[in-house]
Amino acid sequence: MAESESVPFWWIVLFLVLALGSGAAVVFSVGGSLISGAVALPFFF
């Protein structure tokens, strides 16, 4: 990490995949759908 000042692109992709995946898991765990759950996402961020 010290040799590079910029964050690797795959770190960003990995973070987005994990964030979206966990968000979808939360929506499904509460019994909602992704389309209706997308309205509630701004409250979490």
Backbone as XML, in Angstrom:
<?xml version="1.0"?>
<chain id="A" units="angstrom">
  <residue number="1" name="MET">
    <atom name="N" x="0.824" y="-1.207" z="0.000"/>
    <atom name="CA" x="0.000" y="0.000" z="0.000"/>
    <atom name="C" x="0.860" y="1.259" z="0.000"/>
  </residue>
  <residue number="2" name="ALA">
    <atom name="N" x="2.009" y="1.193" z="0.663"/>
    <atom name="CA" x="2.822" y="2.402" z="0.803"/>
    <atom name="C" x="3.416" y="2.833" z="-0.531"/>
  </residue>
  <residue number="3" name="GLU">
    <atom name="N" x="3.624" y="1.868" z="-1.424"/>
    <atom name="CA" x="4.254" y="2.222" z="-2.690"/>
    <atom name="C" x="3.280" y="2.875" z="-3.669"/>
  </residue>
  <residue number="4" name="SER">
    <atom name="N" x="1.989" y="2.801" z="-3.395"/>
    <atom name="CA" x="0.997" y="3.383" z="-4.296"/>
    <atom name="C" x="0.077" y="4.310" z="-3.512"/>
  </residue>
  <residue number="5" name="GLU">
    <atom name="N" x="-0.129" y="5.522" z="-4.046"/>
    <atom name="CA" x="-0.998" y="6.478" z="-3.362"/>
    <atom name="C" x="-2.459" y="6.290" z="-3.753"/>
  </residue>
  <residue number="6" name="SER">
    <atom name="N" x="-2.713" y="5.746" z="-4.944"/>
    <atom name="CA" x="-4.085" y="5.573" z="-5.409"/>
    <atom name="C" x="-4.625" y="4.215" z="-4.972"/>
  </residue>
  <residue number="7" name="VAL">
    <atom name="N" x="-5.923" y="4.172" z="-4.732"/>
    <atom name="CA" x="-6.567" y="2.926" z="-4.340"/>
    <atom name="C" x="-6.757" y="2.065" z="-5.583"/>
  </residue>
  <residue number="8" name="PRO">
    <atom name="N" x="-6.388" y="0.793" z="-5.522"/>
    <atom name="CA" x="-6.575" y="-0.089" z="-6.684"/>
    <atom name="C" x="-8.041" y="-0.158" z="-7.095"/>
  </residue>
  <residue number="9" name="PHE">
    <atom name="N" x="-8.269" y="-0.261" z="-8.397"/>
    <atom name="CA" x="-9.639" y="-0.268" z="-8.922"/>
    <atom name="C" x="-10.431" y="-1.448" z="-8.390"/>
  </residue>
  <residue number="10" name="TRP">
    <atom name="N" x="-9.775" y="-2.606" z="-8.235"/>
    <atom name="CA" x="-10.516" y="-3.802" z="-7.798"/>
    <atom name="C" x="-10.958" y="-3.682" z="-6.349"/>
  </residue>
  <residue number="11" name="TRP">
    <atom name="N" x="-10.294" y="-2.849" z="-5.543"/>
    <atom name="CA" x="-10.754" y="-2.611" z="-4.176"/>
    <atom name="C" x="-12.107" y="-1.921" z="-4.196"/>
  </residue>
  <residue number="12" name="ILE">
    <atom name="N" x="-12.259" y="-0.950" z="-5.094"/>
    <atom name="CA" x="-13.519" y="-0.221" z="-5.219"/>
    <atom name="C" x="-14.620" y="-1.163" z="-5.703"/>
  </residue>
  <residue number="13" name="VAL">
    <atom name="N" x="-14.291" y="-1.994" z="-6.693"/>
    <atom name="CA" x="-15.271" y="-2.953" z="-7.213"/>
    <atom name="C" x="-15.677" y="-3.931" z="-6.116"/>
  </residue>
  <residue number="14" name="LEU">
    <atom name="N" x="-14.688" y="-4.425" z="-5.365"/>
    <atom name="CA" x="-14.980" y="-5.376" z="-4.294"/>
    <atom name="C" x="-15.872" y="-4.746" z="-3.229"/>
  </residue>
  <residue number="15" name="PHE">
    <atom name="N" x="-15.572" y="-3.483" z="-2.885"/>
    <atom name="CA" x="-16.385" y="-2.794" z="-1.880"/>
    <atom name="C" x="-17.817" y="-2.609" z="-2.362"/>
  </residue>
  <residue number="16" name="LEU">
    <atom name="N" x="-17.983" y="-2.224" z="-3.632"/>
    <atom name="CA" x="-19.325" y="-2.021" z="-4.173"/>
    <atom name="C" x="-20.108" y="-3.329" z="-4.198"/>
  </residue>
  <residue number="17" name="VAL">
    <atom name="N" x="-19.433" y="-4.419" z="-4.589"/>
    <atom name="CA" x="-20.112" y="-5.720" z="-4.632"/>
    <atom name="C" x="-20.551" y="-6.132" z="-3.230"/>
  </residue>
  <residue number="18" name="LEU">
    <atom name="N" x="-19.671" y="-5.938" z="-2.254"/>
    <atom name="CA" x="-20.026" y="-6.305" z="-0.883"/>
    <atom name="C" x="-21.143" y="-5.416" z="-0.344"/>
  </residue>
  <residue number="19" name="ALA">
    <atom name="N" x="-21.080" y="-4.119" z="-0.646"/>
    <atom name="CA" x="-22.102" y="-3.198" z="-0.150"/>
    <atom name="C" x="-23.460" y="-3.509" z="-0.769"/>
  </residue>
  <residue number="20" name="LEU">
    <atom name="N" x="-23.478" y="-3.711" z="-2.090"/>
    <atom name="CA" x="-24.747" y="-4.011" z="-2.758"/>
    <atom name="C" x="-25.270" y="-5.380" z="-2.339"/>
  </residue>
  <residue number="21" name="GLY">
    <atom name="N" x="-24.371" y="-6.328" z="-2.179"/>
    <atom name="CA" x="-24.776" y="-7.671" z="-1.770"/>
    <atom name="C" x="-25.374" y="-7.679" z="-0.372"/>
  </residue>
  <residue number="22" name="SER">
    <atom name="N" x="-24.724" y="-6.964" z="0.551"/>
    <atom name="CA" x="-25.255" y="-6.917" z="1.911"/>
    <atom name="C" x="-26.561" y="-6.134" z="1.950"/>
  </residue>
  <residue number="23" name="GLY">
    <atom name="N" x="-26.664" y="-5.090" z="1.136"/>
    <atom name="CA" x="-27.908" y="-4.331" z="1.065"/>
    <atom name="C" x="-29.049" y="-5.183" z="0.547"/>
  </residue>
  <residue number="24" name="ALA">
    <atom name="N" x="-28.771" y="-5.973" z="-0.486"/>
    <atom name="CA" x="-29.801" y="-6.856" z="-1.026"/>
    <atom name="C" x="-30.183" y="-7.922" z="-0.007"/>
  </residue>
  <residue number="25" name="ALA">
    <atom name="N" x="-29.198" y="-8.421" z="0.744"/>
    <atom name="CA" x="-29.484" y="-9.438" z="1.759"/>
    <atom name="C" x="-30.381" y="-8.871" z="2.854"/>
  </residue>
  <residue number="26" name="VAL">
    <atom name="N" x="-30.138" y="-7.621" z="3.246"/>
    <atom name="CA" x="-30.981" y="-6.991" z="4.268"/>
    <atom name="C" x="-32.400" y="-6.816" z="3.747"/>
  </residue>
  <residue number="27" name="VAL">
    <atom name="N" x="-32.537" y="-6.379" z="2.494"/>
    <atom name="CA" x="-33.869" y="-6.180" z="1.914"/>
    <atom name="C" x="-34.629" y="-7.500" z="1.859"/>
  </residue>
  <residue number="28" name="PHE">
    <atom name="N" x="-33.938" y="-8.564" z="1.422"/>
    <atom name="CA" x="-34.615" y="-9.858" z="1.349"/>
    <atom name="C" x="-34.920" y="-10.405" z="2.744"/>
  </residue>
  <residue number="29" name="SER">
    <atom name="N" x="-34.061" y="-10.111" z="3.728"/>
    <atom name="CA" x="-34.265" y="-10.656" z="5.071"/>
    <atom name="C" x="-35.481" y="-10.036" z="5.749"/>
  </residue>
  <residue number="30" name="VAL">
    <atom name="N" x="-35.822" y="-8.795" z="5.381"/>
    <atom name="CA" x="-37.005" y="-8.168" z="5.975"/>
    <atom name="C" x="-38.250" y="-8.443" z="5.137"/>
  </residue>
  <residue number="31" name="GLY">
    <atom name="N" x="-38.106" y="-9.210" z="4.072"/>
    <atom name="CA" x="-39.264" y="-9.629" z="3.299"/>
    <atom name="C" x="-39.678" y="-8.653" z="2.226"/>
  </residue>
  <residue number="32" name="GLY">
    <atom name="N" x="-38.824" y="-7.714" z="1.884"/>
    <atom name="CA" x="-39.171" y="-6.748" z="0.853"/>
    <atom name="C" x="-38.627" y="-7.160" z="-0.497"/>
  </residue>
  <residue number="33" name="SER">
    <atom name="N" x="-38.912" y="-6.365" z="-1.506"/>
    <atom name="CA" x="-38.345" y="-6.590" z="-2.826"/>
    <atom name="C" x="-37.307" y="-5.523" z="-3.098"/>
  </residue>
  <residue number="34" name="LEU">
    <atom name="N" x="-36.425" y="-5.759" z="-4.072"/>
    <atom name="CA" x="-35.365" y="-4.798" z="-4.361"/>
    <atom name="C" x="-35.929" y="-3.510" z="-4.943"/>
  </residue>
  <residue number="35" name="ILE">
    <atom name="N" x="-37.055" y="-3.619" z="-5.658"/>
    <atom name="CA" x="-37.608" y="-2.427" z="-6.300"/>
    <atom name="C" x="-38.239" y="-1.508" z="-5.253"/>
  </residue>
  <residue number="36" name="SER">
    <atom name="N" x="-39.030" y="-2.078" z="-4.342"/>
    <atom name="CA" x="-39.619" y="-1.243" z="-3.299"/>
    <atom name="C" x="-38.575" y="-0.893" z="-2.247"/>
  </residue>
  <residue number="37" name="GLY">
    <atom name="N" x="-37.571" y="-1.754" z="-2.072"/>
    <atom name="CA" x="-36.530" y="-1.497" z="-1.086"/>
    <atom name="C" x="-35.580" y="-0.404" z="-1.522"/>
  </residue>
  <residue number="38" name="ALA">
    <atom name="N" x="-35.492" y="-0.140" z="-2.828"/>
    <atom name="CA" x="-34.577" y="0.893" z="-3.312"/>
    <atom name="C" x="-34.994" y="2.270" z="-2.825"/>
  </residue>
  <residue number="39" name="VAL">
    <atom name="N" x="-36.281" y="2.436" z="-2.502"/>
    <atom name="CA" x="-36.750" y="3.726" z="-2.000"/>
    <atom name="C" x="-36.203" y="3.964" z="-0.595"/>
  </residue>
  <residue number="40" name="ALA">
    <atom name="N" x="-35.986" y="2.896" z="0.178"/>
    <atom name="CA" x="-35.547" y="3.034" z="1.564"/>
    <atom name="C" x="-34.028" y="3.134" z="1.679"/>
  </residue>
  <residue number="41" name="LEU">
    <atom name="N" x="-33.296" y="2.824" z="0.622"/>
    <atom name="CA" x="-31.840" y="2.818" z="0.718"/>
    <atom name="C" x="-31.238" y="4.162" z="1.106"/>
  </residue>
  <residue number="42" name="PRO">
    <atom name="N" x="-31.732" y="5.306" z="0.608"/>
    <atom name="CA" x="-31.103" y="6.580" z="1.017"/>
    <atom name="C" x="-31.141" y="6.826" z="2.521"/>
  </residue>
  <residue number="43" name="PHE">
    <atom name="N" x="-32.059" y="6.203" z="3.249"/>
    <atom name="CA" x="-32.111" y="6.390" z="4.693"/>
    <atom name="C" x="-30.959" y="5.681" z="5.392"/>
  </residue>
  <residue number="44" name="PHE">
    <atom name="N" x="-30.397" y="4.665" z="4.745"/>
    <atom name="CA" x="-29.292" y="3.929" z="5.348"/>
    <atom name="C" x="-27.958" y="4.604" z="5.104"/>
  </residue>
  <residue number="45" name="PHE">
    <atom name="N" x="-27.862" y="5.470" z="4.092"/>
    <atom name="CA" x="-26.565" y="6.054" z="3.742"/>
    <atom name="C" x="-26.504" y="7.535" z="4.062"/>
  </residue>
</chain>
